[in-house]
């Protein structure tokens, strides 16, 4: 490639996309104003619109999510799994432990804290239609089975396919880290025109609102923990202090960068989560936890296909709307920012290694986590020692702390959960701020720090305002409604990825790891970042 082409690529990746950023910021503020001014109306409207989407188009989420699982597994175990996300000599930038730890931090970390005890016990009390009688031993197994289903392979699949589309687009093809750029194989030059910019604007708004809602949920979890271990109660002052501290922390972490910020936080939090899990496992119902995990895992494997394609066609569809479809819609709304960051930290790995790290390893860890925490909660419930279900029905955030109250050192462990929730949020939110900077900087992988700070402050302001006026529920429903159509974009990203990947492999433009070639691969796009840097150094 000539120097002029390299200069074109680099210039395209610099500077702020003012129209996209301005329109996205304006829509975000409008969304906020409506959520604050008409909180109840927006919540009701959001619930009704979501209910309509889930009832009439829930099958789209179900089939698409199942398709993402099979698609990414196919790529891993086919010849395409040997394609390296980088140049032949590239090595992974992060250890496997840190790499997977960062995935948890920006993927489902805060969700594991929020739902770890709440979901298994709640599904024991309210099992799916056609399932066992509520509040029975059989319902406990099914509750754990569906908790695994909602948090293991499937949510990681839509993070994984989004990340893989971003990774191939940026690392192998040299295009900017934008959703529109991943669609170029399908829409051609329109990806750089109004169509592409409209998509990117929409993605910024959904990412921004999603991060604000996550900050709100994390704040509620932390305040619940503080109230459990002290006399601190929720108030406007407490909300301001907690949101202010979390926002300051994640902005500093984002400005520090991946290596000094997110990576260190993710490593620390993963070790803390492992220690907490071992504490509950060793001092809790050890045999019951493993027995329950074995039965639930067996049911999950045996019923994997029926659960994956269950739409509730002949039963009460409300349960599906409240649980499975809700989780798929909410998770897909995170896919753009999680996927963009996964691409950023996955250079130097083959597609097969990537799928193992993004799909398999986190799923195993998730199964173990839910088995330990959910198993302990169900044991306390079934033995009559604690009514976890009653606590969960009053406050989902308090369920985890109610479980810990039955163990020694409950104050210490509850404080550990508060720290865990805080750091999980910070490490995920700073990744979100960086990605927002990337999306509003024409896909630059190194957005200007002041822009990252500005997005971080806006996230904090939106979350605080909504918490104070009670509009968090409204924004959560609104965010899901706004982001729901992204499922179609994600399907298109998969089609574009496969189309480009297959063409490049057939034409010899990419090599397969472990396969010898007599000629160097041809390039149709700019070199990987590492090649550009080597050229500049020369």
N, C-alpha and C positions, 0 to 999 in steps of 0.2 A: 504494500500500500504506500502511496506517495505521501509526502509531508503535508500537501494541501488537504488531502482527505483526513489525515490525523488532526490537522488544525480545525477542520470543519466539525469533527466529532467532539473535540474538546470545547470549542466555542458554543456548541449546541447545549453543552452541559453546564454552562455557567450563567449566572444571573437569575433574577427572580422573574417568574412569569406573572407580570403584574395583573393582566386581565383575569387570569384564572384565580390568582390569590385574592384579588379584590372581590370578585363575585362570590367565591367560596366563603370569605370572611363575612360578607354582607348576608348571605343566606344563613350562616351560622348565627349571626346576631338576630336576624329575623326569627329564626327558629327559637332562639332563647327568649326573645320578647314575647312571642306568642305563648310559649310554655309558661312564662311567668305571669303574664296578664290574664291569660285564659287557661289557667292550669287545669281546672276540673274539666272544662270543655275539651281541651286537647287530650287529656287522659281518656275521657269517654270516647272521643272520636278515634283516637289511636287504637283503643281496645276493639271498637266496632270494625274498623278497617282491617286490623290484624285478624279478627275473628273471621271476616269475610275471606281474606286471603288464605288463611289456614284451612277454612272449610272447602273453598272452591279450588284452591291450588296447592293444598298440602301435599298432594301426590307429586307435585313438581319437586318440592324439597326432598321428599322421601326417595324418589327415583334418582334424582341428581346426586344426592349424598351417597347412596349406594353405588352409583356409577363412579364417583370420585374414588371410592375405596378400591374398586376393581381396576380402574384405569391406572392408578398409581402403582398397584401391585403388579399389573401387567408390565409396566415400564421397568420395574425393578428386576423382574425375573426373565425378561426377554433380552435380546441382544442390546437393546437400548440402555439397559442397566449398566453397560460397560463404558458409556460415554462419560468422560470426565468434565465436570463443571469448571473449566479452566484450561490452561495450556498443559501439554504432556508432563512438563517438569514441575508443575505447581504442587505444593504440599498444603495440607489443611492449615489454616491460620490459627486454629484453636484445638486444644485437646478434646477428645471425645466427651469427657466429663463436662468441661466448660461449655461445649457446644450444645449438649443436651440440656444442661442447666439453664442456658439462656432461652432455649425453646419453652421450657416450663414457665420461666419468668414472664415472657411476653405472650404465651399462649393461654394456658388454663390455670395458672398458678393461683390467682385470687379465687377462681371458681372452685378449686379443690378445697380451699379453706371454707368457703361459704357453704358448699353443698356436701362436704364429706360426711357429716353426720346427719344433716337435714334430709337429704334425698332418700337414703335407704329406709329411714324410719317413717318418713311421710308416705313412701310407696308401700310400706308394710300396712299402714292404716288405709291407704287408698290405692290398691293394686289396679292394674289395667283391666278394662272390661274383658270378660271371658276368662279371667285369671282366677286364682284361689280366693277363698273367703277372706275379707279383711281381718287383720290382727290375728292371723294364725301363723304357725311355724312355716307353712308353705308360702305364705305371703312374704315372710322374711327373706326366703330364698329368692323369690321373684323380684322383690324390691332391690336386693343386691344385684341380681342379674341385669335389671334394667338400668341401674346406676352405672354398671360397667359398660353397658351398651351406649349410654348417653355420653360417656367421658373417655372411652378408649379409642378404638380405631377410627370411628366415623368423624368426630370433630377434627382429629389430626389429619384426616384425609383432605378436607378442604383447605386447611392451612398448608398441607404439603403440596397439593397441586398448584395453588397460587404461588407458593415459594418457588416451585420448580419452573413455572412459566416465567417468573421474574428472573430467576437465575440464568436460564437459557438465553433469555432476551438480552440481559445485561452482560453476562460473562462471555457467552459464546458468540453472540451477534453484535455486541458493542452498542446496542441501542440504550436509550435512557431508562431509568427505573420508574416507568409510568405504566399504569394499566393500559392506556391507549397504545403504548409501544408493543405490549404483548399481543395485541390484536392486529398488528400490521400484516401478518400472513393472511388474514381474512379480509381486512378492509383497505389494505394498501395505503396510498397516500392520504386517505381520509383520516388516518390515525394522527397525522400532524395538522389536520385542519379543524374545522368547527366541531365535527363529530368527536374527534379525539379529545379536544379541549373540554367539550361538554362532559364527557365521561370522567376526565381527570378532576374537573370541578366538583362533580357529584361525589366522587370518591373522597375528596378532601373533606367535604361536609360530613359524610357518614363516619369517616375516621375521627374527625374532631368531636362529634357528638358522642360516638362510642367511647372515646377516651374520657370524656367528661362524666358519662354515666358510670364508667368503671371507677373513677375517682370517688364518685358519690357512694357507690356500693362499698368500696374499701374503707371510706370514712365511717360509714355506719357500722361495719364490722369492728373497726378499731374502737369506736366509742362504746359499742356493746361490751367489748373486752375490758375496757377501762372501768365501765360501770360494774362489771362482775368482780373486779379485784379491788375496787375502791368505791368511794362515795360520789365519784364524778357522774353526773347525769347530763344527758343531751341538752344543750342550750345553744343559743346563737353564738355566744362567746366561745364555747367548746368547738362548735363547727368551724368557726373562723380560725381558731388556733390549729386544729387538726388539718384542715384543708391547706392552710398557709404553710405548715411544716412539710406536709407531703409535697406540695407544689414546689417549694424551695428545694427540697431534696431531689426531686426528679429533674428539675431544671439544671442544678449543679451536676448531676450525674450525666445528663444529656450533653452538656457543654464539655464535660471531661472526656467524652468519647466512649467507644465500645470497650476498649481494653482497660481503661482506668475507671470506668463507671459501671456499665451494665454487667460486664463479665465478672467483676469482683463481687458485686451485689448478688448476682445469680449463683455464683459458687458458694457464697456464705449462706444464702437462703436454702439452697439444696441440702447442704450439710445440716443446717438447723432442722429442716423438715425430716431428714433421715433420723436424726437424734430423737425428735419428738415421736416419730412413728415407732421407733424401737422401744422407747419408754412405755408407750401404750401397749405394745405387743408383749413385752416382757412382764409388766405388772398387771396386765389385763387378762382376759380369758383366752390364753394362748391357743389351746386346742380348739375351742369353739371358733375362733377366728379362721384357723386353717380349714376346719371342717366346712364352715360356711363358704369360704372362698372356693373350696373344691367343688361343692355342689352348685354354687352360683356360676362358676366358670364353666362347669359341664353343661349347665342349662344354656348359658350364653353361646357356647360353641355349637351345641345341638340345634339351637333355635336361631342361629345367626342369620340365615336367609329369611325365615319368616319374619323376624323382628325388623330386618333391614328393609323389607318391602311391605310392612304392615301400614295400612292407611286408615283402618277403622271403617271400612265401607259398610259393614253389616252390624256395627255396634255403635255405641255412643261415641261420636267423634270428638267430644269435648276433651277427653283425657289426652288424646293424641295432640290436640291443639295446645293444651296446657303444658305438655311435657315434650314429646319428641319433636314435633314441628317447631315449637318455641325454641328449643335448643339448637336445632339446625339453622333456623332463621337468625338467631342471635349470633351464633358462631360464624356464619357466613358473612355477617356484617363486619367481623374482625379480619376476614381473610385478606383484604388488600394490604393493611399495615403489617400484619403478621407475616404475610408472604414476602413483602418487600424486604423486611428485616432478615428473614430466613435466608434469602438470596445473598444478602450482604455478608453473612457469617459462614456461608457454606462453600466458598471457593476452594477448589483443590480436591473435592470429593467426587466420586463417581455417582451417577444417578442411583445405583444400587445402594451405595453407602448412605446417600442422602435419605432414601426411603427408609432404610433401617433406622437411621437416627431420628427421623421426623415422625415416622409412623409406628414402628415396632417397639423401640426402646421406651418412648414415653407412654405407650399403651400398657406395657408391662408394669411400669412404675405406677401408673394410674390405678390399675387393678389391685396392686398391693396396697396402695394408700386407702382406697375405698374399702377394701376388705378389713384393714386394721381399724380405721376410724368408724366405719359403718358397722363392722362386727361388734366393736365395743359398745356402740350405741344400742344396737339391737339386743345384745346380751343384758344390758342394764334394763331395757324396756321389758323384755320377756321374763326376766327374773322378778320384776316388780320393784326393783331397787330405786329406779328413777323413771319418771314419766317423760321421757325425751320427746315423745310425739306431741304431748300437750305444750311443752316449751316451744317446740318447733312451729306449732300452729300459731303461737302468739308472736314469736320472733325467730325468723330463720337464722339470724346472726347469732342468737344465743345458744343454739343447739350444741355447737362444738364445746362451748364453755360449760354447759350443763354436764356433758360427758366427762370433762376434765375434773369437775367438782367431785366426782366419785373416786378420784385417784389421789395418792399422796402428792404433796407439793403443788397443789392445784393453783395457788397464787403464782408460783414460778412458771408453771407450764402455761397458764393463761397469759402471762406477760410474754412468754415466748411466742404464743399465737398472735398476739398483737404486733410483735416485731415482725413475725413471718408475714402477716397480712400487709403491713406497711412496706416492707422491702419488696414483696412480690408486686405490689402496686407500683412502687417507685421504679423498679427495674423494667416493668412493662410500659409505664407511662413515658419514661425517658426515651425508650425505643419508639413510642408513638410520636413524640415530639420531633425526633430526628426524621422519621418517615414523613411527617407533615411538612417539615422543611424540604425534604427531597421532592415530594409531590408538587410543592409550590415553587420549586427552583428548576423546573424543566427536567426533573429526574436526576439532578446532581447527587452523587453519593456523598458529597461533603458540603451540605448546605451551610450557608453563613450562620454563625453562632447566634447573632442577634435575632435572626428569623426563628431559630429553634426556641430561643427564650420567649419571643413574642407569642408563638403558638402555645408554649407551656403556660404562660400567664393567662392566655385566653381559656385554655382548658380548665385551669383552676378557678377562674372567675365564673365560668358557666356552671361548674359543679357547685361552687359555694352558693351562688344565687339560687339555684334550684333547690338545694338542701334547705336553705333558709325559708323560702316561700312554699316549700312542700311540693315542688313540681318535678321531682326526680322520676316518679312513676310515669308522669306524662311524657317526659323526654325519653324514657326507656322504651315505651310503646311507640313513640314517634320515631325513634332511631331504628327500631326493627322494621316499621312500615317503610321508611325511606330506603333502608338498605336491602329490603327483601328482593327487589328486582336484580340485585347483584348476582343472584344465583344463576341467572341467564348469562351474565357477563363471564362468570366463572366457568360455565360450560363452554362458552366461546373461547376462553383462554386455553382450555384443555384441547379443543379442536385445533386451534392455531399452533399450539406447542407440538402436537403430534404431527401435523402437516409439515411443519418446518423441520422437525427432528428427523422424520422419515426421509424427506428429500435430501437433507444434508448427509445422512448416513449412506443413502443409495449413491449419491454423487461423489462420495469420498471426501466431503468437505470437513468431516469430523472423523477422528480415528476411534476405534474401540480399544479400551485398555486390555492388554493381554493378547492383542492381535497384531502381528507383525505386518508392516506395510512397506512396499518397495519404493513408494514415493511419498513425499510430504503431503499433508492434506491441503487442499485448496481452500481459500477464504473468499467469502462473499461479503463479509462485513468487516468492520474495523477490528484490530487486534484486541486481545484481552488487555485489561488495565496494566498487568504486569509487563506485557510486551511494549506498551507505550512508554512505561517508565524506563525500561531498559534502553529504548531508542533515545529518550531524552537524556539519559545519563551519558550515552555515547556522544 
